[in-house]
Amino acid sequence: MSIVNAKEIMVKAAKEKYAVGAFNITDLVQMEAVVDVAIAMKSPLIIQTSVKPSKFLGVDVLVAIYRTIAEKAPIPICLHLDHCTEIEHCKKCADAGYTNIMIDASKQPYEENIRQTKEVVDYCHKVGNISVEGELGTVSGVEDQIKVSEDETQLANPQQAVEFVERTGLDIFAPAIGTAHGVYKTKNPKVDFERLGKINQLMNGKTIKTPLVVHGGTGLPEDYIKKLIEMGGAKLNVSTELKRTLIDAEYEYIAAHREEYDPGKVDEAVRDAIRKAVGHWIDMVGSAGKA
């Protein structure tokens, strides 16, 4: 049960009204810290990597580390490729052992988004027990060096979202509802909770068929997170906060110990900071004790 796809753990989350945190990692120290906290808190877990780290570190290396850690863990853990716009890289990660793939063709015309998404869905389902995530509409901000300005943001149409999922065969779905990648510029971001609720009712009113994903978790107020989960969000992505936590922890430790040259102690400082951040998120999304 340790190695799972995202849909397996998200269906349970959607039924029981909590969410699973999807934590974006860029190195082994972060991955270990995220897993440590999830095990301690008995929480299901989604480890996610953006495309750039997956290419820099190597897909096979990341999968090998993931499998080594996950096979020993007493909790279900998924390895997710986030916001990939390249079909061939989606397939490469599926072949290597990622258990959830996000093909993001949301900036393409609607029919092309369907075509690309369906191609990845069909491929991943043929390869094995791999769930696939797709997106309709666009989320503003920056993710893996891809920038979408707020005036380019297009929210997902509920009826079209149902058609999109039906025609592509998606396992989990990320509708654009006004959340953003990066850091919010206001304390009260405009998030369309009702739109998420409408999409969830249309897709999952009688039974959970296609759990919903919320992108842009970093910086959202806790009451927003609770409302998003209430409206059907079963996976919350956290990326920017972990990047900032890593860099800040490294900087603060090195600045305070400038004459010390011990990389292991820097790693310990980063690990402790990541654990604290992830633990806070697990508490907020309500997944503690759900593994």
Buried (B, 14 or more C-beta within 10 A) or exposed (E): EBBBBBBBBBBBBBEEEBBBBBBBBBBBBBBBBBBBBBBEBBBBBBBBBBBEBBEEBEBEEBBEBBBEBBEEBEBBBBBBBBBBBBBEBBBBBBBBBBBBBBBBBBBBEBEEBBBBBBBBBEBBBEBEEBBBBBBBBBBBBBBBEBEBEEEEBBBBBBEBBBEBBEEBBBBBBBBBBBBBBBEBEEEEBEBBBEBBBBBBEBBBEEEBBBBBBBBBBBBBEEEBBBBBBEBBBBBBBBBBBBBBBBEEBBEEBBEEEEEEEEEEEBBBBBBEBBBEBBBEBBBBBBBBEBB
